[in-house]
C-alpha cells in the first residue's frame, strides 16, 4: 500500500522535470501533473483507483486496524473517500488479511512487524530514489522523457528482483540461526556485541561539504559491512558515524573490531575508530538487539580512546587463554547505570601498541 507521494518525492519529480528542460510556458505547466502521474504510476505499478472505504469493503479488515497498520508502515493519514490506492494496494491488503486469518501474523506482533518493515523499506526507497536521480543527472547531461522512462522501466524490476534475492539469502541465514537455538529461546541468545564509533565525526560534519560527508559515511559503512561479513558477524544497524554488530563466537567479534581499527588506520580519508565489546544474553527482536551487553558495549565505546578497543569483564574472561589477543586491565568506569564498570583494553598479541 502506498500513500500520497511525500514531499521529497514531489521535489524529486520536480527536479526530473527540470532535467527534461520543460520550460515555463502555460502549456508545459499544464502537462507537469500528467508527467508526474506518469512517473508515479510507473513506480507504483499502476494508477490510483480506490478509496480506503472501497478497500475495506473488499477485504473485510477492521477499519481501525487498517489505519493503525498504515501508520505503522510509515505512511501519512488519508481520507476515507480520496482515491489513493492502486491494484497493488488492494492485492497486498487481501494477502495481509489472509495471513492474519491463518494465524501467521499474530495480533501481538503485527504492529511491530509493520513498523520494522516500514522503517527498513523507507530507508531503502530513499537510497534508491536518490540513486535514480543521480543516474538521470550523471554528468549533467540532457535526459529526455523517453530515455528517462526507459531507464526507470528497466531499473525498477531489477531492483525488485535483487531485493527478493537478498531477502531470501538473509531469510535462510536467519532460519539457520533460529533452528540452531534452544527451542523456546529463539529471541534470547548469548552474543558478543560491538559498537564502533568514528572519532571526531561531529567536527567533520561542520567542516565537510555534503558531498564529502556523504562519501565519508559511505566509505566507513562500506568497510564495516565488508569486515563484519568476512569475519562471520552481522551488522545490526548503522546510524551515521556508528555501527552496531554482533557475532555468535567471541573471537569472531574480536577479529571484527581489530580489523575495523586496522582498516580505518590504513585509510587516510577516514578518521580513527573507537570500539566497545561486551558478551551476554541479549533479546533479538525484529532485527534489533537489546540487553545489558548492548548497553555496556555502548558505554565502553564512549570512553575508548581513538584507535582503541575496550571489552567488558565477560569478554575478558572468555579471551583469557586465547594466545592471539592481549588484554590490559584499566581503571573501572563510573558511568550511567554502572558505578563500577570493569574494562580491559584489547590488542593483538603481537601488537606494539603501548598502554
ABEGO torsion letter per residue (X at the ends): XBBBBBAAAAAAAAAAAAAAGAEABAAAAAAAAAAAAAAAAAAAGEBBABBAAAAAAAAGBBAAAAAAAAAAAGBBBBBAABBABBAAAAAAAAAAAAAAAAGABBAAAAAAAAAAAAAAAAAAAAAAAAAAAAAAABGGBBBBAAAAAAAAAAAAAAAAAAAAAAAAAAAAAAAAAAAABBBGAAABBBBBBBBBBBBGAAAAAAABBAAAAAAAAAAAAAAAAAAAAAAGBBBABBBEABBBBBBABAAAAAAAAAAAAAAAAABAABBBBBBBBBBEBBBBBGGBBBEAAAAAAAAAAAABBBGBBBBBAAAAAAAAABAABBBBBBBBBBBBGBABBBBBBBBBAABABBX
